[in-house]
Amino acid sequence: MVRSKIELKYIEDVQRRRVCFSKRRSGLMKKAQELAVLCNAEIGVIVFSATGKLYEFASSSIQQIIRRYITSTGAWPDDASRLLAQRAEEVRNLKRDVARLESENRSLKEALERAVSDNQRIIYNNSNMETELTLRPPSWNVALLK
């Protein structure tokens, strides 16, 4: 029985497209595994679906294969460089946010300790999920001053 050639074009029907993706992905992974076994080749296949789900096959470690690719080509792929730069910027921003929050935490602790030592009433305002610390003298002190 001879297989007929199909015309390669975008599959409009969502269900048919998903089924085709699933079958062809599993066929690709099977061929990669066969090539790795039969030829003792180091194979790495990375596939992302239209929804962003990751599928991968590696005859050894995918990280090891990617490292080998990078050293063989002598350069990072542009997208990987951009991704690393973005991640580094995110880390810097998060570290700055942590430092700011730690400073605010210290300030609030100091204000709380002063309030407790001055015997002042502490009122919490929990609007917008942020705690605002308001210090007011006890009402009995206000009454004595009048």
Phi, psi and omega in degrees: 000131182262135177276137179273150178284141177257151177282128180276107176210162181300135179269115184288319183290121185300314182297314179296323180295318179295316180297315179299315179300313182299313181294314181292325177296314180294325176294319178296316180295321179296315179297320179296318179294319178297316179298319179297317182288310185293322187249003183054041180266150175269112188243138173222127179233128178236127181228133173248132178284174178296335179273356178096004180286138183267134172232135181216154172222138176216135179287336173232236178262133180297323178296319179296319179293318179295317177302316180297320177299314182296316180291328179289321181275340177083001181206156174283145170298148184305316182296322180293319178297316180296319179296317178298319179296319178296317180296320179297319178295319177299319179296316178299316180296318179295320178296320178296319178296319179297316179298317180296315180294322177296321178295316177298321180297315178299317180298316179295321178297317179297318179296321178295317179296320177296319181295318179294319181290331178272001180058043179261153177281139181250126180245127180259135174244109185263033178282146179057032175059016176244144181259122178253129183261119178242127180256128177226146177294152179303148184296332180291330176292321180294320180295323180290330181284340182283000000 
